[in-house]
């Protein structure tokens, strides 16, 4: 696997598409207040929330299934009154749609959360209600493409490795990697 340097020049977080840079988060505080902040989520200097784009929320999808079921049952009741036994077929069809919808709802909130502060880079991968967390020392993290420039972004260091960028369009993954690199380079030199 070869790592290539990006031709995109990062002039700072003003050009970021995916992350939020807060250089003054820790500078406003000193002493014990600063130590407390570094133990809380409020102390993150940079954050990336990468989530699946979705047209419907799980609640809206459930309402759509309910409306579809009501319509199908009303139609099957009308056909049953005319002598056609279509109710079992309609129920089987609705059960199939319900199972597919249940699988979709299970993964509707999948996301990656990457947070950075001095001494800690935390990557949380939320998949199907499960959260996998990997923590790195940001001074030793390598940011590289998983296979080629438009592939997923691999963060690795000290024998740990995690791949992020599932929810970023292929052509924007290089920009995401450049944001990670810029933030890691400027972590101490705020």
N, C-alpha and C positions, 0 to 999 in steps of 0.2 A: 504494500500500500504506500503510495507516495502522497506526501502533503504538499500542497501548492499554496503559494502566497496569493492573497486576493489582490486583484487589480483595483478594487473599490477602495478609495481613500476615505477613511472615517475621520471627519473633522470634529467629532464630538457627538454627544447624545442628542443634539438638535436634529440630527439626521436619522435617529433611530426609528424603526417602524414597529418594533415588537416590545422593547423594554422601556423601563422608567429608571432614570438616573437621578438620585437625590444626594448630591455631594454635601449639602449642608445638614443632613440628618444628624450626623455625629458631631459636627463642628459646633452646633448650637449648644451642646451640653459638655460638661466637664466633670471630672471626678466620679463620684458614686452614681450620679444620674447617667453618665455615659456608660458605665459598667452595666447598669440595669438595662439600658437600651440595647446593648449588644446581646443580651439574653432574650430579647423579645423581637417579634416580627417588625416592630417600628424601627429597629436599628438597621434595616437593610439599606445599603447604598444603591443597589440596583436590583430590579426584579423583572422577570419575564413571566407572563401568564399566557401560556399557549394552549388554546382550547379548540375543540371541534366547532366548526361553524354549523349551526343547525337552523332549520326553518321553523320547527315547532319545539316548544318546551315539552317535557314529559306530561305535564298537566293538559296541554292542548292536544297532544296525541291521544291521551285517554278519553278526552271529550269527543274527539273525532271517531274513535272506535265505538264509543257509546252511541253516537248518532248513526253510524254505519250499521251497528247491530239492531238498533230500533227500526231503521228503514228495511233491513233484510227480513226481520221478523214480521213486520207489517205486510210486506210483499208475500212472504211465504204463507201467512195467515189468509190473505186474499186468495191465493192459489189453492189453499187447502179447502176453502169454502166452495170453490168451483170444482173440487174433486181431485186435484193434483196433489200428491204427497211430496212436496219439495222441502218441507220443514227439516227433515234429517240432513239433507244436503246443505241447506242454508246454515244449520248449526255447525256442521263439519267445516264449512268454509270460514265461518266466524271464529271457530277455535284455531284454525291455522293462522288467520290474520292476527288474532290475539297473541299467539306464541311469537310470531315475528315481531310484533310491537313490543312485547315484554323484553325480547333480546335487545331491541333498539334502545328502549328506555334504560336498560342496565348499563349501556355504554354511552348514554347521552351526556353524562357529566365527565367523561374522560378528559384529562388535561395534564399538562406538564407545568410545574411551577419551579422556576429557577431563581434563587435569591443569593445575593452576594453582599458580604461585608468583610472588613479586615479579619483575616484568619479563618474565614469559613465561606465555602460555596456549597449550598444545599440544593439538591435536585430532588423534587418529589414527582413521582409518576403515579397519577391517579387512573386506575384501570378497573372498571367493573366493580366499583365500591372498595377496591383494595388500594392501599397507598404504599408504594415502595420508595424509601428515602435513601439517598446516597449523599454522603458528605465528603468534601475534599478540602485540602488546604489550597487556597487559591494561588499561592506562589508556585505550586507544582503541577497545576492543571494544564493539560494539553488540549487544544481545540483543533479538531481535524475532521475532514469529511470521512464518513464511514467507508465509502468506496470510491466516489468521484465527486466533482464539484457540486452537483445538484442532489447528492444523496443526503441522508440524514446526518446530523452533526454528532460526532462522538466527543464526549468529555472524558478524559482519562487522567489518572495520576495515582501513584502509590499502589499499583496493582488493582485498582478499582476502575470500572469503566461503565458509562451509561450513554445510551443513544437517545437524543431528543430531536424534535422537529417533525414528528409525525403529523402535526396539525398545521404545518406551514407549507404553503405551496412550494412545489419543487424549485421554481425559479427564484424564490426568495430565501432559500436555505443558506445561501452564501452570505447574504446580508445578515442573517441571524448569527452565523459564525463570526462575522466581522464585529458585530456588537459585543459578543462574548469576549473576543480578543481585546477590543478597545477597553472594555470595563476592567478586565484583568490587568491590563497594562497600566491603567490610571487609578487603580485601587488605592495605592499608597500616596500617589502624587496629586491628590485632589487639589 
